[in-house]
């Protein structure tokens, strides 16, 4: 019922696949542990929370009833 999950699942799968590919190649996967990654995710959630409550986007970002 949450439209954010529609974007979160493919993104998480893509990041996991990329991390697996880098691990197979013998490269590090430290980009997932960087502070910038955390703040990008927090900023994305904050933007979604604000946009979800705007009147213009409410029909598209609100939970289905």
N, C-alpha and C positions, 0 to 999 in steps of 0.2 A: 504493500500500500504506500510505500515511500518512494518517490521518484529519485531520490538520491542513491538508492541502492542500484538503480538501473545503470548509473555511471560508476558506482563504486566497485561492483563485482568485476566487470571487464578490466577496469584499471588495476585492481588487486591481482587478477590473474595474469595480466600483462607484466606487472612488476615481478611477480613470482617467477614467471617464465624467463624474464630477462636476468634475474638473479641466478636462476638455474643455469642458463646459458653461460654466464660469466664464470660460475663455479666450475663448469665442465671445461672451460677454456683455461682455467687456472688463474683467473683474475679475481681480485677481491670484490666483495659485495658491500663495501663500507658505505656506499651512497644511501643505503636504507637506514643507516644509523646516524646520519648527519642531522644536526640541529635544524638545518635549512629545510630538510624534508618534513620534519615535524611541523615547522611553522607554515609551510606551504599547505599542508593538510588542514591545519587550524584555520588559516585564512580562507581556504576554500569552503570549509564548513560555516564560517561566519558569513561569507558572501551568500551562500545558499540560504542561511537562516534569514538574512535581511530580504533577499529577493522573494523568498517564499511568502513573506508577509506583506508584499506590496500588492495593491489592488489590481494592477495591470496583469501580473503574472500569477495571481492567486488561482485561477482555474487550471493552470498548467502544472503548478508545483505543489498544490494542496493534495492531501491524501484523497484517494478515491472513496466515495461514499456509497 
